[in-house]
Amino acid sequence: MCLLAFANCSGSGVTTVGAIDTPTTSANGAHISGSTIYLQTATGSVPGLLSTTTQSLAGNKTLTGNFLLSGNTAYFSNSQGVYQSEAFGSGASVYQSGGGTNNVAVGYGAIANAGSGVAIGSNANASTTSSGGIAIGDSASSTGGDSVIIGHTASGTSEGAIAIGYATSVGYLGIGIGYNVSAGSEALNIGNSIYGDLSNDRIAVGTSTTSAGRLTVDNSSSTDAIFVANDNGSAVFTIADGGTVTSKTILPLADDTYDLGSTGSRWANLYLGGETIHLGTSTTDEATFGYNTTTNILNIGTDSTTNGDIAFFIDDLYLDKSVGYVGIGTTAPGATLELKIPSDLRPAGTPATLNLFRMQGGQGGSIWGQRWDTNVVGVDVNNSKLVFAAGNNSSGSYVTSDILSLYTTGNATLAGDLTVSGTGTSQFSGIVDATKGFSQDYIFKITMSTATQTITTGTTTAINYDNTTYDFSSGVNLSTDRYTVPTNGAGIWHLDTEVQWSSASATGYRVVYIARYNSSNVLQELCGYKRDDGSTIGLVQTTGCDTYASAGDYFKTEVLHNRGSNLDITSGSGVGPIFSGHLVARQ
């Protein structure tokens, strides 16, 4: 065999292949000694064969076919001499002076030299003094160690950062995902919409304020629902914009344990449909409240098992469900309606404006009606009579202040005046004994209470009255010292008058009478004319009479004396002058 390349084909030539890589290597890739050729394996400095053992090669290699690696791991080492690191791309670097290993740098200018670092992308940087950084993306920077940075110009400068997105910046143990988001130390920011305080386990949606609670949702100016929970595509729980909550059935975590509202936090209004409120511990021990929208009836009841009674304020109103009895003031009614009243049952407010009734306790079940404070109609159970009484009878004193008492047997007693206002005839089969007479509100009484009146001797003078004690028919006129008979007042009148002189001297005479004039001021009668002479003269003179008067007639008291000098009419307690009258029988 002649190897022309070696130019030693003279003689017999190479007849033997010697052991590879012995005894020396050659820059030509092999050498011949005598008739033996010695081949060599390639190294980083000499050419040669590819061997089956660990081998380092120098120079660029171009493969036109597939390059297959059958081992578990491929290791690359460039001129930087970094063990178990790979750098692919122009300017890619996996070198670190500290000797970091297991780095991967892929892309133009990619740097992964911290140890266990991965930098993929143009100018991607996984370079730091701490290991474990991953930077993927154009100019992505993971310089904090144990950080994952993915995205164009995304950065994480502190340990444990995770940044995913364009220009996203994250601090220590932070997580940032999205476009131009920023997350500080131990913070979460997803799309500038979801924020977190990872050190305190707090999440906020729609706001960066995470201090309100474990989960905060801020709807801001949006009209979308704050929260929606779906079941198989249908909403089952919703918090609408503004805070209104809609839901299906809500159940407490434990039976008969938790509250709805509190003494200091009460709901304003409760709107329920036409169903039932159940109040109790079970369906066999409960009260029910329901409203029937068809019949428009509010139903208040208890379950049929316990058949419980219904009470308002313990015994103010008590409904005995088992027998259908109602009690007021008692929890054990013995009849359809039983009233047990320790004092009085009567209307509240101003009694004069109410036409109701009163049941008076302590009077044997007496019942009163029609303005119990002033004019009372009552049934006295103890005395078996119908009572008409006057005045406030709340003290139970009506028995002694009866105006009219009608007994079931015996006489009827009238303690005061009886006024009959009808136009018909009132008939009495027995004797009527009227100690105060009969009238139809035609009665008057006038007095001179403070003044002293001088009576000129020999001159008839009318008494000047200055006070009206009563005047039921408005006939008194103090300016003219007279009483005028009103319309419908024509009839028999009884009149009384009394005067008191200032002296009882026995000189001359003294006259007092009641003068009746007609409406034309013509004297019609001197009624009750009385004259005292000499020794019969006293300080007080009284007189009275019965006379017929027509409507428009008027009465006056007149006096006359002839003592020779003037005399005074005086006033005083219990004495005259007094002038009174009443209609005895109307025409």
Protein Blocks (a to p, Z undefined) as FASTA:
>chain_A
ZZfknopaghjbjabdcdehiabdcfkopacehjbccdddddfkbgcdddfbdcddedjd
ddfbdcddfbfbdcdddfkopghiacedehiacbdfklpahiacedehiacfebppaced
ehiacddfbehiacedehiacfkgpiacedehiacfbghiacedehiacdehiacedehi
acdehiacehhlaccdfknopacehiabfklpmbdcdekjafbdfbdcdeehiafbdcde
hiiacddddddfbghkbcedjfklccfbdcddfbdddedjbfklccdddddfklopacdd
ddfklopacdeehilpccdfknopacehiabdcbfbdcddfbbcddehjfklpccdddde
hilopaceehillmccdddfklopadddedjfknopmmmmcfbdcdfbhcdddfbdcddf
bfbdcddfbdcddfkopaehiacddddfkbccdddehiacddddfbdfbackopacfkno
pacddehiaccdddddddddfbfcfghjdddddddddfkopafbdghiacdehjlpcfbd
cddddddddehiacdddddddehpacdddddehiacddddddfbdZZ
